[in-house]
Amino acid sequence: LGSYSHALPGHADARSALAAPIDERIFFAGEACSPHDFSTAHGAYEPGVAAARAFLASR
């Protein structure tokens, strides 16, 4: 069982808004945050790595 994101036609740009950190304290990751590889495992992994790096850089 599982699920993945699905953007409505014309709303794919919402993914970048979803991936944006809040106050450099709350970071988001997952396939829904991927601009190109959404709905895939590697699409979840890459934003996770990017969010972890951004978190560490903010410390």
N, C-alpha and C positions, 0 to 999 in steps of 0.2 A: 504494500500500500504506500501511497505517497501522492504528492501533488507538485505542480509547478505553476509559475505565473503565466498569465496571458494578457497582453495589452490589447485594448480595443484598436481597431484600425485608426491610424492617425495620432495615436497617443504613446508611441514608443519612447518619445522624449521624456516621458514621466519617469523612466528608469533612472535617469541622472538625478532627478529631484529626490527620488527614493534613496539613492546611494549617498546623498550629501550628509556629512556629519552635522550634529547639532551641538553648537558651542564647543566644538573640538573635544567633547566629552562623551558623546554617544555616537557610536559608529555602527553602520549597517553593512551587512554582507549577504551573499547568497545569489542564486541564479537570477533573481528578479532585479538585482543591481547591475548585472552585466549588460553593457550596451550592445554586444554582438552575439554572445553565446548563452542567451537565456534559455531556460528549459533543458539545460544539460548539466552533467556533473562537473565538467571543467568550468562551466559558466558559474557554478557555485564556488568552486575552489579559488579561482583567480580574484574575485572581489573579496574573498575572505583574507587572502594574503595581503591584498592592497589595504584593507581596513586595519589589519594587524600592524602593518608597517606605519600607517598614518597614526594609529594610536601610540605606538612607540615613539614616533617622531614628535608627538605633541607633549611628551613627558619631559 
